[in-house]
Amino acid sequence: MSLLDDLRAAVGDGHLLVDADVRATYETDWTGHVSAPAAAVVRPGSTDEVAAVVAACRAAGAPIVPQGGNTGLVRGSVPAQAGEVVLSLSRLVDVGDVDRATGQIEVGAGVTLAALGAAARAAGFDAALDLASRDSATVGGAVACDAGGARALRHGTARARVAGLEAVLGDGTVVRRLSGLLKDNAGLNLPALLVGSEGTLGIVTRVRWRLVPALPSRVTAFVPVDSIAAAADLLGELRANVPSLEAVDFLLPDALRLACEHYGVEAPVRDAAIHLIVEAAAVADPTDELAGVLPDDAAVADDTAGRARLWRLREGQAEALEAAGESHKLDVGVPLPRLTEYLERLPAIIEAAAPGSRPILFGHLGDGNVHVNVLDVAPDSDLDEAVLRLTAELGGTISAEHGVGALKARWLGLVRGADEIAAMRAVKAALDPDAILNPGVMLAPPGAPAP
Ligand SMILES: Cc1cc2nc3c(=O)[nH]c(=O)nc-3n(C[C@H](O)[C@H](O)[C@H](O)COP(=O)(O)OP(=O)(O)OC[C@H]3O[C@@H](n4cnc5c(N)ncnc54)[C@H](O)[C@@H]3O)c2cc1C
């Protein structure tokens, strides 16, 4: 039997997509990057069907690209080479009941973050992880990328939310640890390896998610600050004095201007060197806690519409950039003590590598997480290399929350030692012996030129 026959037998004719028109949306990622054509798209409806797809692809030596909501920004969710099989998790959308005693919920990997959040809220809980891509991004994708978002400051990244998971490894084995036990140190925690593995070790099929209590009172402030160093000081004051602190994001002036122009609105506060979006959430109104620390010229909103208006200037950056043209997107992290130096040196580094380009800088200040977006970059520029080298020089990471993907794999050696990368390759060889899961993602092909 051919690969397509085996895949048809695994998922049924209706869930094997081979027509170019139908495949197209699965071959194009959120950034508009059109990948190599897939051999097929399969949409398994159960863990057993995922395992059957892996077996079929393994027998045929066909690489598999796991795909959730396809909102990833590092070319990990679409084929790198023609002939790969896209495995969509879009049918694994079962949402279990909230287990109130443990504060956990079990969901299929294809459930969107928005649906997860709604299920949590309906039971009086909160999913704690939230991204602007929530309507499409899936739980499986968030776990695979160890996604973060603004609220990671308080609740951690996806890793902190995973109480257990089920996955099909590259050799077709199903590993399952869904008991939800907080204390369970019997043996290695295999599921933990899957978090942040970007679909290179296994395909996450089911996740047991740790919820937090819903906090009814939420306040958002938009804060002008006159220097990056002063913003870092303010962050320290917020951490020390605002126990209800939930998020501290930032926008540099070009980013604020871009969003205001895109949405046709005035900036909510005066011009400044940097603007912060600060959010606090608690059982009782946290306004007084915030007021004790924030300057008087901050704009504050405690109603849903007002808060959404302020957040739109930050969360809408991706949309505003999209409308402004093609942008280079790099998601990096820098230790907070070096962040001021980083943000001060970055514009000159960008200008030298891509003359005449337009940096749009924003991110999650509390996590030292900077989203470096650059418009009007000439195709032959070595911008990525220059930005990632500066990041590594200051002790940062080339990927804070979006993942390494295929886009940044060749630079992993800037921030991970050769021995560490060799250990990663050994784990990959053990769990995916035929290297069929997402080849070229995170780990560059052996022998690929170092930057
Ligand atoms: C507007 C916008 C805002 C964003 N904001 C944030 C943000 O604040 N923080 C943040 O961290 N990210 C953010 N992202 C990036 C993206 O949404 C996240 O990385 C998200 O977790 C990806 O989920 P997904 O389901 O779309 O995964 P996909 O894009 O489909 O896949 C991403 C990677 O995970 C792998 N994968 C997907 N599902 C599985 C699975 N079930 N098992 C194994 N591997 C799998 C894929 O192979 C790929 O390597 C944003 C993206 C957009 C477009």
Ligand as a Chemical Component Dictionary entry (heavy atoms), coordinates in Angstrom:
data_LIG
# 
_chem_comp.id                   LIG 
_chem_comp.type                 NON-POLYMER 
_chem_comp.pdbx_formal_charge   0 
_chem_comp.three_letter_code    LIG 
# 
loop_
_chem_comp_atom.comp_id 
_chem_comp_atom.atom_id 
_chem_comp_atom.alt_atom_id 
_chem_comp_atom.type_symbol 
_chem_comp_atom.charge 
_chem_comp_atom.model_Cartn_x 
_chem_comp_atom.model_Cartn_y 
_chem_comp_atom.model_Cartn_z 
_chem_comp_atom.pdbx_ordinal 
LIG C1  C1  C 0 -1.271 37.728 17.198 1  
LIG C2  C2  C 0 -0.334 36.755 17.853 2  
LIG C3  C3  C 0 0.038  36.946 19.179 3  
LIG C4  C4  C 0 0.876  36.038 19.810 4  
LIG N1  N1  N 0 1.213  36.262 21.106 5  
LIG C5  C5  C 0 1.991  35.370 21.744 6  
LIG C6  C6  C 0 2.375  35.585 23.102 7  
LIG O1  O1  O 0 2.047  36.595 23.729 8  
LIG N2  N2  N 0 3.123  34.638 23.701 9  
LIG C7  C7  C 0 3.529  33.498 23.056 10 
LIG O2  O2  O 0 4.189  32.655 23.659 11 
LIG N3  N3  N 0 3.216  33.294 21.752 12 
LIG C8  C8  C 0 2.464  34.185 21.083 13 
LIG N4  N4  N 0 2.155  33.985 19.763 14 
LIG C9  C9  C 0 2.692  32.809 19.052 15 
LIG C10 C10 C 0 1.741  31.587 18.987 16 
LIG O3  O3  O 0 0.390  31.963 19.075 17 
LIG C11 C11 C 0 2.087  30.587 20.081 18 
LIG O4  O4  O 0 3.380  30.043 19.832 19 
LIG C12 C12 C 0 1.083  29.421 20.199 20 
LIG O5  O5  O 0 1.415  28.670 21.337 21 
LIG C13 C13 C 0 1.092  28.499 19.006 22 
LIG O6  O6  O 0 -0.017 27.633 19.106 23 
LIG P1  P1  P 0 -0.650 26.958 17.800 24 
LIG O7  O7  O 0 -1.715 26.012 18.228 25 
LIG O8  O8  O 0 -1.067 28.002 16.828 26 
LIG O9  O9  O 0 0.601  26.144 17.260 27 
LIG P2  P2  P 0 1.127  26.011 15.767 28 
LIG O10 O10 O 0 1.466  27.331 15.208 29 
LIG O11 O11 O 0 0.213  25.165 14.975 30 
LIG O12 O12 O 0 2.487  25.202 16.035 31 
LIG C14 C14 C 0 3.546  25.791 16.729 32 
LIG C15 C15 C 0 4.624  24.710 16.983 33 
LIG O13 O13 O 0 4.126  23.710 17.862 34 
LIG C16 C16 C 0 4.063  22.439 17.201 35 
LIG N5  N5  N 0 2.793  21.831 17.615 36 
LIG C17 C17 C 0 1.551  22.365 17.495 37 
LIG N6  N6  N 0 0.655  21.548 18.067 38 
LIG C18 C18 C 0 1.334  20.484 18.536 39 
LIG C19 C19 C 0 0.971  19.300 19.227 40 
LIG N7  N7  N 0 -0.294 19.042 19.564 41 
LIG N8  N8  N 0 1.948  18.417 19.570 42 
LIG C20 C20 C 0 3.242  18.664 19.253 43 
LIG N9  N9  N 0 3.647  19.763 18.584 44 
LIG C21 C21 C 0 2.702  20.660 18.242 45 
LIG C22 C22 C 0 4.167  22.723 15.726 46 
LIG O14 O14 O 0 4.735  21.640 15.012 47 
LIG C23 C23 C 0 5.041  23.969 15.712 48 
LIG O15 O15 O 0 6.394  23.595 15.830 49 
LIG C24 C24 C 0 1.355  34.900 19.096 50 
LIG C25 C25 C 0 0.987  34.720 17.764 51 
LIG C26 C26 C 0 0.164  35.629 17.144 52 
LIG C27 C27 C 0 -0.220 35.386 15.720 53 
# 
loop_
_chem_comp_bond.comp_id 
_chem_comp_bond.atom_id_1 
_chem_comp_bond.atom_id_2 
_chem_comp_bond.value_order 
_chem_comp_bond.pdbx_ordinal 
LIG C1  C2  SING 1  
LIG C2  C3  SING 2  
LIG C2  C26 DOUB 3  
LIG C3  C4  DOUB 4  
LIG C4  N1  SING 5  
LIG C4  C24 SING 6  
LIG N1  C5  DOUB 7  
LIG C5  C6  SING 8  
LIG C5  C8  SING 9  
LIG C6  O1  DOUB 10 
LIG C6  N2  SING 11 
LIG N2  C7  SING 12 
LIG C7  O2  DOUB 13 
LIG C7  N3  SING 14 
LIG N3  C8  DOUB 15 
LIG C8  N4  SING 16 
LIG N4  C9  SING 17 
LIG N4  C24 SING 18 
LIG C9  C10 SING 19 
LIG C10 O3  SING 20 
LIG C10 C11 SING 21 
LIG C11 O4  SING 22 
LIG C11 C12 SING 23 
LIG C12 O5  SING 24 
LIG C12 C13 SING 25 
LIG C13 O6  SING 26 
LIG O6  P1  SING 27 
LIG P1  O7  DOUB 28 
LIG P1  O8  SING 29 
LIG P1  O9  SING 30 
LIG O9  P2  SING 31 
LIG P2  O10 DOUB 32 
LIG P2  O11 SING 33 
LIG P2  O12 SING 34 
LIG O12 C14 SING 35 
LIG C14 C15 SING 36 
LIG C15 O13 SING 37 
LIG C15 C23 SING 38 
LIG O13 C16 SING 39 
LIG C16 N5  SING 40 
LIG C16 C22 SING 41 
LIG N5  C17 SING 42 
LIG N5  C21 SING 43 
LIG C17 N6  DOUB 44 
LIG N6  C18 SING 45 
LIG C18 C19 SING 46 
LIG C18 C21 DOUB 47 
LIG C19 N7  SING 48 
LIG C19 N8  DOUB 49 
LIG N8  C20 SING 50 
LIG C20 N9  DOUB 51 
LIG N9  C21 SING 52 
LIG C22 O14 SING 53 
LIG C22 C23 SING 54 
LIG C23 O15 SING 55 
LIG C24 C25 DOUB 56 
LIG C25 C26 SING 57 
LIG C26 C27 SING 58 
# 
